[in-house]
Amino acid sequence: MSAINFSRLEGMMRLSIVPRWTIVPMNRHQSVAEHSFRVAVIALEIAEAEELEEVAAIVKLALIHDAAECFTSDLPTPVKGMIKNLSSIEQKSCPWVLEEAVAQPVYNHQIVGMADALEAYAFLRTWGTGPRARSIEKQILERIMNKRAVFPTDSMRNTIDNILATITTGLVG
């Protein structure tokens, strides 16, 4: 039996009070915890549709992918690019995230990255308001299409297309 990682437990629980979308007008609040759960659900759907062997590892990676935000908060994307040592800050404040993420193959990170973008698109499309939200929504859709091109199989691209179609038709928000 392994010991409980209290730092991880406390940090992950704190994500429920860390807000997302701080500079985008929204009709409702989203926490990093809610976002991470939704990313995990989308990653699970992708992994199971593709009958991948590492479903549990992919879901775990999705759940922890933004865990360092329990210390840094959810920084707007333009700000993240301006902070030279952000990954170093995240590693020092939340070293267990790096330890767990580094053990994952690149493909798992690509799946979680796609799920992350799909979740952001779904939430923004449903709850974002005004021209700023629409502009960011368009940027995220472009990022999804660029990420989609990286996946090696038609089956994977079709799975992504099906999830995107579900989001676009309003069945998921």
Backbone bond lengths (Angstrom), bond angles and torsions (degrees), N, CA, C in turn:
res aa  C-N    CA-C-N  psi(-1)  N-CA   C-N-CA  omega(-1)  CA-C   N-CA-C  phi
1 M - - - 1.453 - - 1.531 108.62 -
2 S 1.328 116.02 130.70 1.460 118.97 -179.92 1.529 110.14 -91.79
3 A 1.310 114.15 157.67 1.463 120.53 -178.17 1.528 110.34 -73.67
4 I 1.309 115.93 153.78 1.452 121.58 176.07 1.522 108.92 -73.43
5 N 1.307 116.04 133.28 1.458 121.51 176.35 1.529 107.11 -89.64
6 F 1.336 115.75 92.37 1.460 120.09 -175.10 1.529 112.45 -64.55
7 S 1.324 116.98 -32.92 1.464 120.20 177.64 1.529 110.01 -62.27
8 R 1.322 116.53 -45.37 1.464 120.88 178.73 1.526 110.52 -64.92
9 L 1.312 116.79 -45.98 1.463 121.54 -178.95 1.529 111.11 -58.87
10 E 1.310 116.34 -48.97 1.460 121.35 -178.46 1.531 110.88 -65.57
11 G 1.320 117.02 -44.04 1.455 121.25 -179.70 1.520 112.24 -64.29
12 M 1.321 116.66 -46.19 1.458 120.19 -179.68 1.526 111.33 -63.95
13 M 1.320 117.45 -38.63 1.465 120.98 178.84 1.535 110.40 -66.85
14 R 1.312 116.95 -34.16 1.460 121.44 -179.52 1.530 111.73 -67.12
15 L 1.325 118.10 -22.26 1.468 120.95 -178.97 1.528 112.32 -60.55
16 S 1.325 117.64 -18.91 1.463 120.01 179.79 1.528 112.26 -69.05
17 I 1.335 117.49 -16.46 1.472 120.07 178.98 1.533 112.46 -111.27
18 V 1.322 117.14 4.48 1.468 121.03 178.10 1.528 107.87 -92.13
19 P 1.339 117.27 115.20 1.470 119.75 -176.36 1.524 113.02 -79.36
20 R 1.324 114.10 150.58 1.473 122.24 171.29 1.522 108.24 -106.52
21 W 1.319 115.86 169.98 1.460 123.42 172.68 1.532 112.00 58.69
22 T 1.325 116.55 43.67 1.465 119.74 -175.23 1.527 114.00 -70.17
23 I 1.324 118.59 -20.89 1.467 119.55 -179.23 1.526 112.41 -115.58
24 V 1.331 116.28 13.77 1.465 120.70 179.15 1.529 107.98 -119.40
25 P 1.334 118.00 128.70 1.467 119.41 177.87 1.529 111.12 -63.24
26 M 1.314 115.49 128.62 1.464 122.16 -178.70 1.524 110.35 -132.86
27 N 1.321 115.16 151.55 1.467 120.27 175.31 1.519 112.35 -83.35
28 R 1.323 116.70 -13.29 1.458 120.25 176.13 1.518 110.82 -153.84
29 H 1.315 115.27 155.92 1.458 124.27 -177.82 1.533 109.86 -77.98
30 Q 1.328 116.15 147.62 1.464 122.15 170.26 1.514 107.99 -132.88
31 S 1.315 116.80 132.66 1.462 120.94 175.48 1.528 109.14 -92.27
32 V 1.321 115.99 163.53 1.464 120.74 176.11 1.527 109.97 -64.17
33 A 1.334 117.57 -33.58 1.470 120.84 177.99 1.525 110.76 -63.13
34 E 1.335 116.88 -45.57 1.469 119.94 178.20 1.525 109.95 -61.68
35 H 1.309 116.30 -45.68 1.464 120.89 178.29 1.530 110.69 -57.20
36 S 1.320 117.13 -47.40 1.470 120.92 -177.87 1.527 111.23 -62.79
37 F 1.327 116.70 -39.42 1.462 120.21 177.00 1.526 110.36 -62.49
38 R 1.322 116.21 -46.04 1.462 120.39 -178.70 1.533 111.35 -65.38
39 V 1.331 117.34 -37.02 1.467 121.06 175.25 1.531 109.38 -62.80
40 A 1.332 116.60 -42.08 1.468 120.81 179.33 1.528 111.16 -62.56
41 V 1.322 117.63 -40.16 1.467 121.28 178.84 1.532 110.48 -63.91
42 I 1.318 116.94 -44.58 1.470 120.49 179.12 1.527 110.38 -66.14
43 A 1.323 117.51 -42.93 1.476 121.27 178.20 1.529 110.60 -61.93
44 L 1.323 116.42 -39.50 1.467 121.16 176.81 1.527 110.36 -60.72
45 E 1.326 116.86 -45.36 1.469 120.46 179.23 1.524 111.13 -61.26
46 I 1.310 116.98 -42.91 1.468 120.43 178.86 1.529 110.16 -63.78
47 A 1.332 116.70 -49.44 1.472 121.20 -176.75 1.525 111.53 -62.42
48 E 1.328 116.97 -42.32 1.470 119.25 -179.27 1.527 111.59 -72.75
49 A 1.332 117.73 -38.09 1.465 119.90 177.92 1.520 110.88 -61.75
50 E 1.325 115.53 -33.35 1.464 120.83 -179.69 1.524 112.71 -91.22
51 E 1.340 116.25 0.97 1.466 122.81 179.89 1.526 112.07 52.69
52 L 1.325 115.03 44.72 1.461 120.72 179.07 1.522 110.08 -76.81
53 E 1.320 115.87 151.16 1.457 121.30 -177.66 1.526 112.98 -79.05
54 E 1.309 117.58 -26.30 1.466 121.12 -172.10 1.524 112.75 -99.84
55 V 1.321 117.24 42.20 1.463 121.20 -176.65 1.528 111.25 -57.69
56 A 1.319 117.43 -48.93 1.476 120.72 -177.84 1.528 111.17 -61.61
57 A 1.323 117.05 -41.29 1.467 120.56 179.61 1.529 110.97 -65.64
58 I 1.316 116.92 -38.25 1.464 121.17 179.41 1.525 110.19 -66.94
59 V 1.324 117.11 -43.74 1.472 121.02 179.08 1.528 110.31 -64.05
60 K 1.326 116.62 -41.61 1.474 120.00 178.33 1.528 110.35 -62.21
61 L 1.315 117.34 -44.25 1.461 121.13 178.33 1.526 110.28 -61.02
62 A 1.321 116.86 -40.85 1.467 120.36 178.62 1.526 110.92 -63.02
63 L 1.322 116.75 -40.32 1.469 120.17 -179.30 1.526 112.36 -66.16
64 I 1.331 117.34 -32.94 1.474 119.86 -176.21 1.526 113.66 -101.40
65 H 1.323 118.23 -0.03 1.472 120.25 -170.70 1.531 113.16 -58.81
66 D 1.301 119.53 -28.48 1.467 122.30 178.48 1.527 112.06 -115.65
67 A 1.317 117.42 19.79 1.461 121.11 -174.22 1.525 113.38 -59.71
68 A 1.317 118.21 -32.83 1.467 120.19 -179.80 1.526 111.55 -63.15
69 E 1.318 117.53 -15.48 1.461 120.78 178.49 1.530 112.23 -69.24
70 C 1.334 116.75 -8.87 1.469 118.44 173.01 1.529 109.85 -67.83
71 F 1.333 117.39 -17.27 1.474 122.59 177.03 1.527 112.05 -108.39
72 T 1.332 116.75 -37.38 1.467 119.74 -174.97 1.518 113.35 -94.59
73 S 1.308 117.51 -16.85 1.459 125.53 -170.00 1.533 107.46 73.86
74 D 1.313 116.35 174.89 1.463 120.75 178.74 1.516 108.10 -87.97
75 L 1.299 116.06 101.97 1.459 121.05 -178.30 1.526 110.04 -82.52
76 P 1.328 117.78 139.44 1.463 119.75 175.13 1.534 110.27 -58.65
77 T 1.324 116.11 143.99 1.464 121.48 -176.87 1.531 113.22 -50.93
78 P 1.332 119.76 -44.57 1.477 117.82 179.31 1.533 112.51 -61.29
79 V 1.309 117.11 -34.35 1.467 121.27 -179.96 1.530 109.83 -69.77
80 K 1.327 116.64 -41.09 1.475 120.07 179.11 1.523 111.10 -54.49
81 G 1.329 115.98 -40.39 1.457 120.56 -179.86 1.521 113.82 -68.44
82 M 1.324 117.11 -20.04 1.467 121.50 -178.39 1.527 112.91 -89.77
83 I 1.321 117.10 -15.00 1.459 120.19 -177.65 1.525 108.11 -93.99
84 K 1.322 115.40 107.80 1.458 121.21 -173.10 1.524 113.14 -63.15
85 N 1.312 117.82 -38.00 1.461 121.31 -174.20 1.525 113.19 -104.75
86 L 1.335 118.40 24.25 1.458 119.96 -174.70 1.522 112.60 -57.99
87 S 1.321 118.24 -46.29 1.472 118.82 -179.12 1.521 110.89 -64.37
88 S 1.311 117.60 -35.88 1.466 121.10 176.23 1.526 110.80 -65.22
89 I 1.316 117.04 -42.05 1.467 121.66 177.54 1.526 109.78 -62.04
90 E 1.334 116.50 -45.19 1.463 120.61 179.46 1.527 111.18 -63.35
91 Q 1.322 117.01 -41.00 1.467 120.68 -179.70 1.520 111.49 -64.85
92 K 1.325 116.75 -40.88 1.463 120.18 -179.39 1.521 111.88 -71.71
93 S 1.325 117.06 -35.91 1.455 119.74 -177.19 1.524 112.27 -82.05
94 C 1.303 117.34 -22.53 1.462 121.53 -174.40 1.534 109.67 -145.90
95 P 1.353 118.46 63.24 1.464 120.76 -172.28 1.523 114.69 -62.34
96 W 1.304 118.36 -28.12 1.463 120.68 -179.33 1.525 112.32 -64.16
97 V 1.339 118.05 -27.04 1.467 120.25 178.34 1.524 109.17 -64.26
98 L 1.316 116.65 -47.78 1.456 120.75 179.42 1.527 110.69 -61.28
99 E 1.332 116.33 -44.15 1.470 120.29 -179.45 1.532 110.89 -58.20
100 E 1.314 116.64 -43.14 1.466 119.92 -178.16 1.528 111.53 -76.42
101 A 1.321 117.43 -37.49 1.464 120.77 -177.18 1.519 112.33 -73.04
102 V 1.328 116.75 -35.94 1.471 120.98 -177.12 1.536 111.29 -64.68
103 A 1.308 116.92 -26.68 1.460 121.10 -178.86 1.538 112.04 -76.64
104 Q 1.306 117.07 -9.64 1.466 121.52 -176.79 1.525 111.22 -88.13
105 P 1.326 116.74 141.11 1.466 118.70 175.40 1.532 111.60 -67.50
106 V 1.316 116.20 156.53 1.465 122.42 -178.31 1.530 110.78 -55.80
107 Y 1.312 117.37 -39.08 1.470 120.91 -178.26 1.529 111.43 -58.94
108 N 1.339 116.77 -39.52 1.466 119.86 177.79 1.524 110.68 -63.28
109 H 1.325 116.34 -39.59 1.468 120.80 177.40 1.533 110.50 -64.51
110 Q 1.328 116.88 -37.30 1.464 120.01 178.65 1.530 110.90 -65.34
111 I 1.317 116.63 -40.45 1.461 120.69 178.75 1.524 110.14 -64.50
112 V 1.323 116.78 -45.66 1.469 120.47 179.38 1.533 110.35 -65.91
113 G 1.323 117.40 -38.56 1.462 120.39 176.72 1.525 111.56 -61.22
114 M 1.321 116.28 -40.45 1.461 120.33 177.22 1.528 110.36 -66.77
115 A 1.325 116.56 -44.86 1.471 120.67 178.74 1.526 110.65 -61.15
116 D 1.322 116.82 -38.27 1.466 122.56 177.80 1.531 110.53 -60.93
117 A 1.318 116.30 -47.08 1.466 120.63 -179.75 1.533 110.87 -67.11
118 L 1.324 117.47 -41.38 1.466 120.87 178.79 1.526 110.91 -62.95
119 E 1.327 116.68 -40.61 1.469 119.91 179.55 1.520 110.51 -65.90
120 A 1.317 117.25 -44.09 1.466 120.52 179.72 1.528 109.70 -61.32
121 Y 1.320 116.22 -42.44 1.466 120.72 179.35 1.531 110.53 -62.56
122 A 1.321 116.49 -45.32 1.473 120.59 -178.98 1.522 111.12 -62.57
123 F 1.328 117.02 -45.52 1.459 119.91 -177.71 1.529 110.64 -67.49
124 L 1.303 116.22 -45.53 1.463 120.94 -179.01 1.524 111.33 -64.19
125 R 1.312 116.29 -42.02 1.474 121.10 -179.95 1.529 110.64 -61.96
126 T 1.324 116.56 -36.90 1.459 121.12 -177.26 1.524 112.77 -82.62
127 W 1.329 116.83 -42.64 1.459 120.35 -169.02 1.522 115.11 -113.22
128 G 1.322 118.39 -10.84 1.460 120.55 -179.85 1.518 111.56 -74.41
129 T 1.326 116.04 146.98 1.461 120.28 179.35 1.533 110.32 -130.52
130 G 1.307 115.20 147.05 1.459 120.53 173.05 1.511 114.65 85.70
131 P 1.323 115.16 174.55 1.467 121.00 -175.89 1.531 113.82 -64.50
132 R 1.329 118.04 -34.30 1.477 120.13 178.88 1.526 110.08 -62.69
133 A 1.322 116.58 -44.88 1.470 120.68 179.24 1.520 110.83 -62.94
134 R 1.334 117.09 -42.89 1.473 120.39 -179.84 1.526 110.88 -64.87
135 S 1.325 117.00 -37.95 1.463 121.16 178.93 1.529 110.72 -64.58
136 I 1.309 117.20 -45.03 1.468 121.08 179.59 1.522 110.27 -67.95
137 E 1.321 116.63 -38.13 1.471 121.16 177.04 1.528 109.98 -56.80
138 K 1.329 116.58 -44.36 1.469 121.87 178.83 1.531 110.85 -63.00
139 Q 1.335 117.29 -41.74 1.463 121.33 178.91 1.530 111.04 -63.58
140 I 1.327 116.33 -40.77 1.469 119.91 179.93 1.521 110.21 -66.79
141 L 1.327 117.44 -40.55 1.467 119.93 177.83 1.526 110.65 -61.56
142 E 1.321 118.03 -40.40 1.463 121.02 176.03 1.530 110.66 -61.88
143 R 1.340 116.25 -41.24 1.470 120.41 178.20 1.529 110.47 -63.72
144 I 1.327 117.50 -39.57 1.473 121.12 177.67 1.523 109.65 -61.11
145 M 1.311 117.08 -45.84 1.462 119.58 -178.20 1.530 111.37 -65.54
146 N 1.319 117.74 -36.27 1.469 120.81 176.15 1.522 111.09 -67.41
147 K 1.321 117.36 -42.60 1.464 121.00 178.85 1.534 110.56 -66.55
148 R 1.316 116.76 -36.69 1.461 122.33 -178.94 1.526 110.38 -58.05
149 A 1.315 116.96 -38.44 1.464 121.73 -177.43 1.530 112.47 -63.81
150 V 1.332 117.34 -21.25 1.467 121.74 -177.63 1.531 111.99 -75.20
151 F 1.331 117.14 -27.11 1.459 119.58 -175.39 1.521 110.70 -70.60
152 P 1.342 116.52 134.83 1.461 120.63 -167.53 1.526 116.40 -78.82
153 T 1.333 118.52 -16.19 1.460 117.96 -174.00 1.527 111.72 -118.66
154 D 1.323 114.77 151.25 1.463 120.23 174.51 1.519 110.10 -61.71
155 S 1.317 115.88 -37.02 1.459 120.48 -179.45 1.528 111.12 -59.32
156 M 1.332 116.86 -44.99 1.462 120.78 179.99 1.526 110.19 -66.07
157 R 1.313 116.80 -43.18 1.467 119.92 178.98 1.535 110.48 -63.48
158 N 1.337 116.99 -37.42 1.465 120.62 177.57 1.522 111.37 -66.42
159 T 1.320 117.37 -38.97 1.470 121.35 176.70 1.521 109.86 -60.50
160 I 1.305 116.37 -45.76 1.471 120.97 178.36 1.528 109.96 -62.39
161 D 1.328 117.10 -43.67 1.464 120.89 178.55 1.525 111.34 -60.22
162 N 1.330 116.61 -40.51 1.467 120.59 -179.97 1.525 111.74 -65.85
163 I 1.322 116.94 -40.39 1.468 120.35 177.67 1.532 109.10 -66.59
164 L 1.312 116.78 -43.85 1.464 120.91 178.52 1.537 110.83 -61.27
165 A 1.315 117.52 -40.91 1.466 120.96 178.33 1.524 111.02 -64.01
166 T 1.320 116.21 -38.13 1.463 120.60 177.47 1.520 110.80 -63.23
167 I 1.326 116.17 -40.90 1.464 121.17 177.64 1.528 110.24 -66.33
168 T 1.311 116.55 -46.32 1.455 122.48 -175.44 1.531 112.24 -63.80
169 T 1.331 117.12 -35.30 1.462 119.92 -179.25 1.522 112.19 -80.66
170 G 1.338 116.27 -3.41 1.461 119.13 176.38 1.508 114.30 87.36
171 L 1.326 118.49 7.79 1.456 120.59 179.36 1.524 111.69 -74.21
172 V 1.326 115.93 -24.22 1.467 121.88 177.19 1.518 106.92 -127.64
173 G 1.330 116.68 135.18 1.463 118.80 179.82 1.473 113.42 -141.36
